[in-house]
Amino acid sequence: MAGIKQLAGQTLWYGVPTIASRFLGYLMNMALPFFVAMPEKTADLVQVYTLIPFLNVLYSYGMETAYFRFSQTHDRQKLYSTLSISLFISTIVFSLLLFASKDWLANTVDLQRNPSYLLWMIGILAIDNLNTLPFAKLRQENRPKQYAFARVAGIVINLSIVIFFLGIAPALAEKNKDGFINLIYNPSIGLGYYLLGNLCGSFFTLLLLSKELKQISFRFDKVLWKEVMQYSLPLVIVGLGGMVNDVLSRLIYRHVVDLPQQQADHELGIFANIFRIALLVTIMIQAFRMAAEPFFFNQSKNENAQRTYARVMKFFVIACCFMFLFVALFLDVFRWIFTELANKQWAEGLEVVPLLALGNIFLGIYYNLSIWYKLTNKNIYGAYITIVGAIITIVLNIVLIPVLHYAGAALATFSCYLVMMILSYKLGQKFYPVPYSIKKLAAYIVLVVIIYLLHIAIVKWIYPELWFSIATAFLLLMAFTWFVTKVEAKEMAKMPFIGKWFRK
């Protein structure tokens, strides 16, 4: 139980900056309907932020996971320096290649109207990649407070710049056309300030990590590097496949939907907004991953490691279920915000959010399951699984988006993550058996889906008003909470802080 408590505490610390970053970033993105009346105006920005995580996989090529894996068996200082030098050189090479091909890339992803977006994107990718190993070092050394401070500080800088240049500066510049503000504010940049804010936040974070950067020594171990690359290269395939599954629907949406460009841009902007709401589920998933990856590797040598992993999975699924209910049951609140406070066009397609959210739960479970191939050095199986997922994603997006539009893209995402989760579980039980409580976990997921459908039926057939929807959602959420605490009373009694209530 001590290991679970440690993981819970570290998840909290990693969760604070992750939740803050996701929430503040979410606020910035949710502010788009207030800055921009028409969703199609955001299409280019959506396209850039769809490219960034995809290219990030190439920039980092599995070095973060490799650092956690090899720090268990090799000299950490030598490993840290070797991988840092490798990342520094590759970052320069990749950035130069992207810069040289920026015109081709702009034509390929329809960014001819905003080519400067690509330059700022390259800067964000380069700086964020230099931050990768310092952050990994903080996680490996169990220094979540330093990690949290660096993360949150960069986000605050990012958010401040976006709010100032998009929310405050336009009015100031209009009011005083000869003032100082016109020297630093350029209205033609528009939504590009989202990228500039991101760039400044990333650079400020790099400065805060200077202590970790100074610990890099100019010692490059070629033998160690080759060993690491053999381990990490399959993770590139895993990462690329994962990004295909995650972002492909938004990346190709404008190309496969059979609509005029303006309408296609409109639907892309709407779908990105839908996707952002569903991503609220991944806030907890991302926080958990930050703490879980080094935790899993550190626990791997313990005699009861598999039992620990099984218990972690149970708590993880329960947490995901709560996040799903929070998003799905209170969807009418999001609809009201878009309809009453912004433009009602932004409320389109919200009915597919629960399907996307459920797909993201499957993705989170897959992340948990994936520890088996990382611990057994069978990363190639992770590559196989993500390739299967990528094929499903590509085929279903091409087939379904022209017919079902938003729902087609959501269904493709849902199907991909469901298949990946099942494949990883089946293979994992063969090579590294873990006693997961499959029936109980499946029952929790089915239960929250039934609760969501029940909420829809009650609101639709009894009283379709916002206040009634919120009240019913709250009661159903409390009912699920009561049910979980009854079923898991023995486990809850062992938890810190809350355990005393259950022991009584």
QUICOR-V705824 format. One line per field, one symbol per residue. phi: phi as a letter, one per 30 degrees, with the letter a starting at -180 (. if undefined). psi: psi as a letter, one per 40 degrees, with the letter a starting at -180 (. if undefined). Layout:
phi: ???
psi: ???
//
This chain:
phi: .ddddddddddddddedddddddddddddddedddbdceddceddedddddedddedddchiddddddddddbbdddddddddddeddddddddddddddcdddddddchcddbddeddddddddddddddededddddddhcddddddddddddddedddddddccceedddddbdcddeddccbdddhdeddddddddddddddddcdddddddcdbccdddddddddddeedddedddddeddceeddceddcddbeeddddddddddddddddddeddeddddddedddddddddddddceddddddeeddddddddddddedddcddddddeddccbbdddddiddceeddddddddddddeddddddddchcdddddddddeddddddddddddedcchedddddddededdddddddddddddcadbdddedddddddddddddddddeddddccadcedddddddddddddddddddddcedddddddideddddd
psi: ddddddddddddddddddddddddddddddeddddhdhdeeeddddddedddddddddddfedddddddeedeihdddddddddddddddddddddddddedddddddeffddgddddddddddddddddedddddddddefgdddddddddddddddddddddeddddddddddgeeiddedehhdddbeeddddddddddddddddeddddeehifhhhdddddddddddddddddddddddddeddddeddddhgiiddddddddddddddddddeddeddddddddddddddddedeidfdddddddddddddddddddddddddfddddddddddebhedeeieeeedddddddddddddddddedddddeffdddddddddddddddddddddddddebddddddddddddddddddddddddddghhgigdddddddddddddddddddddddedgfiddddddddddddddddddddddfdddddeiiceddddd.
//
